[in-house]
Amino acid sequence: MRDDGTLDDPYAPSRPTADTEDGTSTERTTTASRLRAYARDLTGRRRAQLALATGVVCCLGLTAVVQVRNEDADAATRSGSLSSSELAQRAEQQRASRGFDRTAAPSTSAAAQSAAASPADPDTSAPARKVAPARPTDPAPVAGLDDDQMENAEAIVRAGRKMGVPRRGLVIAVATAMQESNLYNVASGVLPESQDYPHQGVGWDHDSVGLFQQRSSSGWGPVGRLMDPEFATRQFLTALEQVPGWQRMRLTDAAQAVQVSAYPEHYQQHEWRATRVVDAIVPAGR
């Protein structure tokens, strides 16, 4: 019991504390400790949050990398499963999309021209044009003849074929012209009129003219007509066909029967050359 008659408080602190404006010293110590503890706790939480955030970012990065690698692997797997032709086609499509190896599409005019040229779609609007057969090329001179002689021989053969004379008659006619005029269309120096027509020389055997040296005075025909190789040939062959059995005669006898020459045997020497010329103009079998 205290002197003032009060009882001691058994739960009171054993040591008295001094009161100040900021509270007791015990309260200040307790508050500071609590602040320090709170600060430490706050710092620890921030570090934990930062670590957690860092871990999340790392995890996300790893996930993205794994996903990309997986996509690359899937693409490689798909590429490996494609055939080489499909891969080449895809590569070609990629190059074309980037503008490489591009070619221009055919124009409408080119396509129209191709369609017009196609035999599957003929143009029936226009009538078919008849193509004339090519004219046979004249044979080169044979048997020692020159161009003029060969041309005159062709005129004899053409005239005889028009008349339907057999090959034997053509050979006799060519051989006769070889003997009479050397296969030149000869005018007469005695008949100046004959020189007014195309000719290849001038002879002096009376009034004989042309390839067969026929005489107008003997009734063979007008001078101007006798200077025409075709007319002169028709005159000779017409007379030859009137000779009985002429096809079975020797060439020189058949020719002499028409010409009545002073040298009847001279025609025979030309048979082989005349045969070769006719064969060159009209091949065998035609």
C-alpha positions as CSV (number, residue, x, y, z in Angstrom):
1,M,0.0,0.0,0.0
2,R,1.2,3.4,-1.0
3,D,1.5,6.3,1.4
4,D,-1.5,7.9,-0.1
5,G,-3.6,4.9,1.0
6,T,-3.9,3.4,-2.5
7,L,-3.1,-0.2,-3.3
8,D,-0.3,-1.1,-5.6
9,D,-1.5,-2.4,-9.0
10,P,0.0,-5.9,-9.4
11,Y,-0.2,-5.5,-13.3
12,A,1.5,-2.2,-13.5
13,P,4.9,-2.0,-14.9
14,S,7.6,-2.5,-12.4
15,R,9.5,0.5,-13.7
16,P,7.8,3.8,-14.3
17,T,8.0,5.4,-17.8
18,A,8.3,9.0,-18.5
19,D,5.7,10.7,-20.6
20,T,6.7,12.9,-23.5
21,E,5.0,14.7,-26.4
22,D,5.5,11.7,-28.7
23,G,4.4,9.1,-26.3
24,T,6.4,6.8,-24.1
25,S,9.7,5.5,-25.2
26,T,8.3,2.0,-25.3
27,E,5.6,3.0,-27.8
28,R,8.2,4.7,-30.0
29,T,10.4,1.6,-30.1
30,T,7.4,-0.6,-30.9
31,T,6.3,1.7,-33.8
32,A,9.7,1.9,-35.3
33,S,10.1,-1.9,-35.2
34,R,6.8,-2.3,-36.9
35,L,7.7,0.2,-39.6
36,R,11.0,-1.6,-40.3
37,A,9.2,-4.9,-40.5
38,Y,6.6,-3.5,-42.9
39,A,9.4,-2.0,-45.1
40,R,11.1,-5.3,-45.2
41,D,7.9,-7.1,-46.0
42,L,7.1,-4.6,-48.8
43,T,10.6,-4.9,-50.3
44,G,10.3,-8.7,-50.2
45,R,6.9,-8.5,-52.0
46,R,8.2,-6.2,-54.7
47,R,11.2,-8.5,-55.3
48,A,8.9,-11.5,-55.5
49,Q,6.6,-9.7,-58.0
50,L,9.6,-8.7,-60.1
51,A,10.9,-12.2,-60.1
52,L,7.5,-13.5,-61.0
53,A,7.1,-11.1,-63.8
54,T,10.6,-11.9,-65.1
55,G,9.7,-15.6,-65.0
56,V,6.5,-15.1,-66.9
57,V,8.2,-13.1,-69.7
58,C,10.9,-15.8,-70.0
59,C,8.2,-18.5,-70.2
60,L,6.3,-16.6,-72.9
61,G,9.5,-16.2,-74.9
62,L,10.4,-19.8,-74.7
63,T,6.8,-20.7,-75.7
64,A,7.0,-18.5,-78.8
65,V,10.4,-20.0,-79.8
66,V,9.0,-23.5,-79.3
67,Q,5.9,-22.7,-81.4
68,V,8.0,-21.2,-84.2
69,R,10.3,-24.2,-84.2
70,N,7.3,-26.5,-84.2
71,E,5.8,-24.6,-87.2
72,D,9.1,-24.9,-89.1
73,A,9.2,-28.6,-88.3
74,D,5.6,-29.0,-89.5
75,A,6.4,-27.1,-92.7
76,A,9.5,-29.3,-93.2
77,T,7.5,-32.4,-92.6
78,R,4.8,-31.2,-95.1
79,S,7.5,-30.4,-97.6
80,G,9.1,-33.7,-97.2
81,S,5.8,-35.5,-97.8
82,L,5.3,-33.6,-101.1
83,S,6.6,-35.1,-104.3
84,S,9.4,-33.4,-106.2
85,S,7.1,-32.3,-108.9
86,E,4.7,-30.6,-106.5
87,L,7.7,-28.9,-104.8
88,A,8.9,-27.7,-108.2
89,Q,5.4,-26.5,-109.1
90,R,5.2,-24.5,-105.8
91,A,8.6,-23.0,-106.4
92,E,7.6,-22.0,-109.9
93,Q,4.4,-20.4,-108.6
94,Q,6.4,-18.5,-106.0
95,R,8.8,-17.2,-108.6
96,A,5.9,-16.2,-110.8
97,S,4.2,-14.3,-108.0
98,R,7.4,-12.3,-107.5
99,G,7.5,-11.4,-111.2
100,F,10.3,-13.8,-112.3
101,D,10.1,-15.7,-115.6
102,R,6.8,-14.2,-116.7
103,T,5.7,-14.3,-120.3
104,A,3.1,-12.3,-122.0
105,A,-0.2,-14.0,-122.7
106,P,-0.9,-14.4,-126.4
107,S,-2.8,-11.6,-128.0
108,T,-6.3,-12.0,-129.3
109,S,-5.0,-11.5,-132.9
110,A,-2.4,-14.3,-132.5
111,A,-5.0,-16.6,-131.0
112,A,-7.4,-15.7,-133.9
113,Q,-4.6,-16.4,-136.4
114,S,-3.9,-19.8,-134.8
115,A,-7.6,-20.7,-134.9
116,A,-7.8,-19.6,-138.5
117,A,-4.8,-21.7,-139.4
118,S,-6.2,-24.8,-137.6
119,P,-7.4,-27.5,-140.0
120,A,-10.1,-28.4,-137.5
121,D,-12.0,-25.2,-138.3
122,P,-11.8,-24.6,-142.1
123,D,-13.2,-21.5,-143.6
124,T,-16.2,-22.5,-145.6
125,S,-17.2,-19.0,-146.6
126,A,-14.9,-18.9,-149.6
127,P,-14.9,-21.5,-152.3
128,A,-11.8,-23.7,-152.6
129,R,-9.3,-22.4,-155.0
130,K,-8.2,-24.8,-157.7
131,V,-4.5,-25.0,-158.0
132,A,-3.3,-25.4,-161.6
133,P,-0.8,-28.2,-162.1
134,A,2.7,-27.1,-162.5
135,R,3.9,-27.0,-166.1
136,P,6.5,-29.7,-166.8
137,T,10.0,-28.5,-167.0
138,D,11.4,-28.7,-170.5
139,P,14.1,-31.4,-170.7
140,A,17.7,-30.4,-171.2
141,P,19.2,-30.9,-174.7
142,V,20.4,-34.4,-175.4
143,A,22.1,-36.2,-178.3
144,G,24.4,-33.2,-179.0
145,L,21.5,-30.8,-179.7
146,D,21.5,-27.1,-178.6
147,D,18.6,-25.3,-177.0
148,D,17.0,-24.2,-180.4
149,Q,17.2,-27.7,-181.8
150,M,15.8,-29.2,-178.7
151,E,12.9,-26.7,-178.7
152,N,12.1,-27.5,-182.3
153,A,12.2,-31.3,-181.5
154,E,9.7,-30.6,-178.7
155,A,7.4,-28.8,-181.1
156,I,7.4,-31.8,-183.4
157,V,6.7,-34.2,-180.6
158,R,3.8,-32.0,-179.2
159,A,2.2,-31.7,-182.6
160,G,2.4,-35.5,-183.2
161,R,0.9,-36.3,-179.8
162,K,-2.0,-34.0,-180.5
163,M,-2.6,-35.9,-183.6
164,G,-2.4,-39.2,-181.8
165,V,0.5,-40.5,-183.8
166,P,2.4,-43.4,-182.2
167,R,5.9,-43.1,-180.8
168,R,7.4,-44.6,-184.0
169,G,6.0,-41.8,-186.1
170,L,7.5,-39.2,-183.7
171,V,10.9,-40.8,-184.1
172,I,10.6,-40.8,-187.9
173,A,9.6,-37.1,-187.9
174,V,12.5,-36.0,-185.7
175,A,15.0,-38.0,-187.7
176,T,13.7,-36.5,-191.0
177,A,14.0,-32.9,-189.6
178,M,17.5,-33.7,-188.5
179,Q,18.5,-34.7,-192.1
180,E,16.5,-31.9,-193.9
181,S,17.3,-28.8,-191.8
182,N,19.5,-30.0,-188.9
183,L,16.5,-29.2,-186.7
184,Y,16.5,-25.5,-187.4
185,N,13.6,-23.5,-188.8
186,V,15.3,-22.4,-192.0
187,A,14.0,-19.7,-194.4
188,S,14.8,-19.7,-198.1
189,G,17.1,-17.3,-199.9
190,V,15.1,-17.8,-203.0
191,L,11.8,-16.8,-201.3
192,P,12.4,-13.5,-199.5
193,E,8.9,-13.8,-198.1
194,S,9.9,-16.7,-195.9
195,Q,12.4,-14.4,-194.2
196,D,9.6,-12.3,-192.9
197,Y,8.7,-15.0,-190.4
198,P,10.7,-16.2,-187.4
199,H,13.6,-18.3,-188.6
200,Q,17.0,-19.6,-187.5
201,G,18.9,-19.5,-190.8
202,V,18.6,-19.2,-194.5
203,G,18.9,-22.1,-197.0
204,W,19.3,-22.1,-200.8
205,D,17.7,-25.4,-201.8
206,H,15.2,-24.0,-204.3
207,D,12.1,-22.8,-202.5
208,S,12.3,-25.3,-199.6
209,V,11.5,-23.8,-196.2
210,G,11.0,-24.8,-192.6
211,L,12.0,-27.8,-190.5
212,F,11.2,-30.4,-193.2
213,Q,12.3,-28.2,-196.2
214,Q,8.8,-28.4,-197.7
215,R,8.1,-26.5,-201.0
216,S,5.1,-24.3,-201.4
217,S,5.3,-24.9,-205.1
218,S,4.8,-28.6,-204.6
219,G,1.6,-28.1,-202.8
220,W,2.7,-28.4,-199.2
221,G,1.0,-25.1,-198.2
222,P,1.5,-21.4,-198.0
223,V,5.1,-20.2,-197.3
224,G,4.0,-18.4,-194.1
225,R,2.3,-21.6,-192.7
226,L,5.3,-23.8,-193.6
227,M,7.5,-21.6,-191.5
228,D,5.4,-22.6,-188.5
229,P,7.0,-25.8,-186.9
230,E,3.6,-27.2,-185.7
231,F,1.9,-26.8,-189.1
232,A,4.9,-28.2,-190.9
233,T,4.9,-31.2,-188.6
234,R,1.2,-31.9,-189.2
235,Q,1.8,-31.8,-192.9
236,F,4.6,-34.3,-192.7
237,L,2.8,-36.8,-190.4
238,T,-0.5,-36.6,-192.4
239,A,1.5,-37.7,-195.5
240,L,3.3,-40.4,-193.5
241,E,0.1,-42.0,-192.2
242,Q,-1.0,-42.3,-195.8
243,V,1.9,-44.6,-196.6
244,P,0.8,-48.2,-196.4
245,G,2.7,-50.2,-193.7
246,W,4.9,-47.3,-192.7
247,Q,5.1,-48.5,-189.1
248,R,6.8,-51.8,-190.3
249,M,9.2,-50.1,-192.6
250,R,12.8,-49.1,-191.9
251,L,12.9,-45.5,-190.8
252,T,14.8,-44.3,-193.9
253,D,12.2,-46.0,-196.2
254,A,9.3,-44.4,-194.4
255,A,10.9,-41.0,-194.5
256,Q,11.8,-41.3,-198.1
257,A,8.3,-42.3,-199.0
258,V,7.2,-38.8,-197.9
259,Q,10.2,-36.7,-198.8
260,V,11.2,-38.2,-202.1
261,S,14.9,-37.2,-201.5
262,A,17.8,-37.7,-203.8
263,Y,19.6,-39.3,-200.9
264,P,17.1,-41.8,-199.4
265,E,19.6,-43.6,-197.1
266,H,20.7,-40.5,-195.3
267,Y,17.7,-40.6,-192.9
268,Q,18.7,-43.8,-191.3
269,Q,21.8,-42.4,-189.7
270,H,19.7,-40.2,-187.4
271,E,17.5,-43.0,-185.9
272,W,19.4,-43.5,-182.7
273,R,19.6,-39.8,-181.9
274,A,16.0,-39.2,-182.8
275,T,14.9,-42.1,-180.5
276,R,16.9,-40.6,-177.6
277,V,15.4,-37.2,-178.1
278,V,11.9,-38.5,-178.1
279,D,12.5,-40.6,-175.0
280,A,13.8,-37.5,-173.2
281,I,10.7,-35.5,-174.2
282,V,8.2,-38.3,-173.6
283,P,9.5,-41.0,-171.2
284,A,8.6,-44.6,-172.0
285,G,5.2,-45.7,-170.9
286,R,3.6,-42.3,-171.4
